[in-house]
Amino acid sequence: MTELAILGGTGLTSLHNMEIVRREVVHTPYGEPSGALTYGNLCGNEVVFLARHGYGHTIPPHMVNYRANLWALKNAGIKQIISICAVGGIHSDIGPQSLVIPDQVVDYTWSRHHTFFEKDLTHVTHIDFTEPYCEEMRTALVAGAASAGIDILQGGTYGATQGPRLESSAEIDRMERDGCDMVGMSGMPEVALAKELGLCYAACAVCANRAAGRGDGLIDIGKIKTTLEESMTKVRLLLEHTISSVCR
């Protein structure tokens, strides 16, 4: 049974190096996922791929059905998830095309469905969120990067904002004071929901641009798209090396 899934974010709506075996449309108690689960082989290893924003990249971050996505993967027998997500670099070390494996998260989102533990409970349920990401998968990603000869930054705090607009420079100043190293829009509640389901979840954050007020002038949306497209070659290579190790 396939136990590893890849959640593709902005810039990664498909895996060109994946041999597709089948697609499965899944209906969940929480509504429809972002798309069909795509089953296939990547470097001889069975994986499932799901495009977080839809295969046509049509679902904005605040409208993603995170619960349906995670429930569908769990129901399919998935135990491990590698999430690919685009971020803006707040810390000076995180520039365009940098790859970062975050180890902490700060949540600035609102109105999203943040938990599975809402209705028909026999008791109130809490989870420990001290370490949001799975250390086993984080270690595998770092090792995969080393094997592939890719520079990667280990650790960092991901600040999750509501979107779909980008942030003001004052908001980024506040996030920096809060300890955030990067800013994205899809990190929460995804990682928390994965934690609730007992999934081993880690993220590879791809820096698309300097965050507001950290670069030269205004943010060029067109340049973000180009930067992400150029970065995906490294991401696909990282996935190949990581998956080969995880699936042994």
N, C-alpha and C positions, 0 to 999 in steps of 0.2 A: 504493500500500500504506500502511495505517495504521502510523505509526512512533512515536506518542506514547501513553503509557498513564498513567492516574491510579490510584493505589493509595489506596483510601479506608480510613480508620481509624475509631476510635470516634467516632460522631456522623455519619459519612458512609458509609452503606451503599448509597446510591443517589444519582444525579445527576438531580434533578427537571427540570433544564433541558436534558437530553440526549435526543435523539430516537433511540431504540433501533432498530437495523437487524436485528441477529441476536445470538444467544448461541451460544457454542461450548464444549462440554465437552472438556477436554484431559486426556490421561493422560501422565504424565511418568515418566522413570526413577527419580524420587525420591518417587513416590507421587502422591496427589491434591492439586491446588491447593485454595485456600479456596472456590472456586466456579467457575462457568463464566465465560469471558471474555465481557464484554458489549461488543459493537461498536455504535457509534452516531455521531451528529453533534452537536457542541456548537458552537453559533454558526456553523454551516456548515463546521466542521472535523471531520475523522474522528479519533476517539479510541477507545481501549479502556479500559474500566473494570473493576476487580476489587476487591471488598470484602475486605480483608485478614482480617477476623474472620468471614467468611461473610456472606451477604446477610441472614441473620437475626441477625447479631451473636452467634454461639454458640461461636466458637473463641477461647479465652483466649490472651493473647500468648505464653505459653510453649509453647503447643501449635500455633501457626501453622506450617504447612509452608513456611517461607520459601524453601527451595530449589525446591520444586515451583512456587511462585508465580512466582519470577524466571525459572526455566527455561521455563515456559509462555509468558511474555511475550516472552522472547528468541526462542523458537521461532516465535512468531507474527510476527516481523519488527519487534518494538518496539526502538527505539534510545534513546528518551528516556522518563524516568519522573518524574512529580510525585507525591510521597508526602504524604498528609495524615495527621498523627498528633496525638494528644492528649497534653499534657504538664502537669506541675505546675510552677509558677514558683518557682525558688529565688532568683534575682536579684531585687532589689527592683523593677526596672523591668518585670518580667514578671508582670502581674496577670491575672485572669480576662478572657477574650476577647482577650487580646493575640495577635497573629500574629508569629511569629518564623521567620526563615530561618537555621537553624543552619549553622555552617561547620566544627564539630569535634564529635567524639563520644568518650565514654569508656564502655567496655563492662564492666558488672558482672554480665552474665548467665552462666549455666553450663548444661551438658548439652544445649544446642541444637546443631544441625548447622551449624557456622560456615563451612564451605568446600565447594566442589565438588571440590577437589583432595585426594582421599583414597585412591582405589583405581585400580588399573590404570594407574599413571603411568609414563611413560617417563623422567621425571626429576622431582625435587622442584620445585614451583612456588611462587614468592613473588610478591606484588603490592606495589607502592608504595601505602601508605595515608596518606602525609603529609597530603594533602588529601582527606578522605573523600568530599566532595560535589562534584558537577560545577559548576564555577564558571559555565559558560555558562547552565545552567538556573537557578542561584541568581540570576544577573543578570536573567534573564527574569522571574522571580517578583517581584523588587524593582521592575522596570520596570512589570510588570502592576499591582502595588499602586499605584504612582504614577499610572498611567493611570486606575485605578478610584477614586482619591481615598481609598485605604485606608491608614491608618497601619500601618507594619510595622517590626519591629526587624531590622536587618541584622546577622547574625553572632551567635554564641553557642555554647556547648558543651552538647551533649545527653548526659545521663547515662542509659544504658540499664540498667534493672534487670529482674530476673527475673519479678516478678509471680507470680500475679495480685493478691496483696495490695499495698496501698500501703506506703510506707516509714515507718520510725520517725523521730522527729525527730533522733535521734543519727545515723542513717544519712544524713539530709539534711545534717546538720552536716559529716559526713565528705565527702560529695559536694561541698559548697561549698568545703571546704579543697582538694579535688582540682581545683577550677576549673570545676565544672559550674554552668551557669546555669539549666538546666531538667532535669526528670526525666520519662522515659517508659519504656515497656516493649516497644516494637516496633522501635526504631531499629536494633538489632543482633540478628541478623547481616544484616539486610536490606540495609543500605547497603554492607557488605563483599561480599556475594554479587553485588550489582549491579556493583560494581567489578571483581570477578573475570570477569564476563561482558562487560565493556567497555561497559556501559550508562551513559548520561548521566543521573544520578540526583540529585535534590535534594528536600528536604523542606520543607513548611510546617508548623510546629508551632503548634498551637492551644492556648492556655493554658486549662485547665478549672478550675483552682483554684490557690491558693497551696500550695506543698509543705508537708509535715508540719513543724510548729513555726514556719511563716512567716506563718500567718494568725491569726485570732482563734478559738482553741479547736480542737476536733476538726474533721476534714474531713467535710462533709456529702455523701454519695454522691449523694443525690437532686439536690442543687444542682449537682453536676458535670454530670449529664445535662442539666439545664435550660440551664446555661451553654453547653454544646457545641451544643445545638439552636439557641440564639440566635446563636452564632458562625458557624454554617454558611451563613447568608445572605451574610456577608462572604467566606467561603471560596469559595462558588460564583461570586460576582462576580469575585473574584481569578482564579479558574480561567478564566472567560470572557475576561478581558482578557489574561491570560498566553498562553493557547492561541491567541488570535487573532494574537498577535505571533509566537509560535514557529512556527506552521503557515503563515506567509506564503510 
